[in-house]
């Protein structure tokens, strides 16, 4: 191979390797809104719910097919062996049975489709709620990992400083061992928190319908989304998904009850048309046709008995209606309680956030004073470590309170059925 060809092959291989490496290391930047939009397209649960919705729509669109007549075609060959007579017969039968319940069943199919649409919307909102909560939880874990890493570095520096001082006889063996234990514990805490973050990230990718090999980066910050709005429900038009689903379910149950009653207590009108084309060997298969029409009306009398199968079907349908009405009554009572609980959590979290922010400032000052005192030999190592733990704890508490506030507002929006972001967004 000539030098020129070798050079071209080398350059080609280098370019190919560069493209492959770039694709493997491509990072998908995701804001919370990007994550929601992606999940609505790729989430498996949403796709399954969409299939159920399509099935319900298909049932609604074809519910009228119960009014179609049943048509059958038949052909018969009969050979009378002893009489040596053969018969060939061709026939067509068309029949139709109509009952008032059939029309109501068509209405019930339409109501079922309306309920399916509500259930689909509820499923989408549930996925969106989970996506948003998981996203913010990952932000908390991500920030916790950062704090743990900083604490680990500080503990390592403290241990290395004490080791150098110990060799000079400036610190005791107990202080050296204590700093070593703190450093090793900080390392374990960092590993544990990082594992929790990676596990949560894997579940998050699954929710988004992404491959586990996909590299994603969360671009939002939890502090950017702490609400500063004063929440008012005065002009809010509540559209609670659970109540809407139950009310739609009640409409379907009433339609099914009426269908059961009409099927039991109204007559069924049947019509049948028959056409036969028959040929006999005795007549050299001179085929003759015949037509017949049959009309009948039937009403099962046993269905009027309350202990009959039909009577029990009606009773069961009544019980189902009453059960759903009780569920609606309970859901309305729970609805008010859930709203009040969310508002209480929101107000409490806002008050707690102010305290958490003040605690961070105070604990940082206290730690700095303790560190300065330790450097001058007026404080022991254990006291310094306690102040550092308090400082880190105050930062953890702030993030947890921010996350609690976010979840409470999201829950409130979900309960009210309003779009996510109605009470929540970037701090004003």
LINSUL-V85667 format. One record per helix or strand. SS is the DSSP state (alpha for helix, beta for strand). FROM is the first residue (numbers start at 1). TO is the last residue. If there is no record, write none. Layout:
ss->SS from->FROM to->TO
ss->SS from->FROM to->TO
This chain:
ss->alpha from->3 to->24
ss->beta from->27 to->30
ss->alpha from->32 to->42
ss->alpha from->44 to->61
ss->alpha from->63 to->67
ss->beta from->70 to->80
ss->beta from->85 to->98
ss->alpha from->100 to->167
ss->alpha from->173 to->208
ss->beta from->215 to->218
ss->alpha from->222 to->225
ss->alpha from->241 to->265
ss->beta from->268 to->280
ss->alpha from->281 to->283
ss->beta from->288 to->298
ss->alpha from->301 to->304
ss->alpha from->309 to->375
ss->alpha from->381 to->416
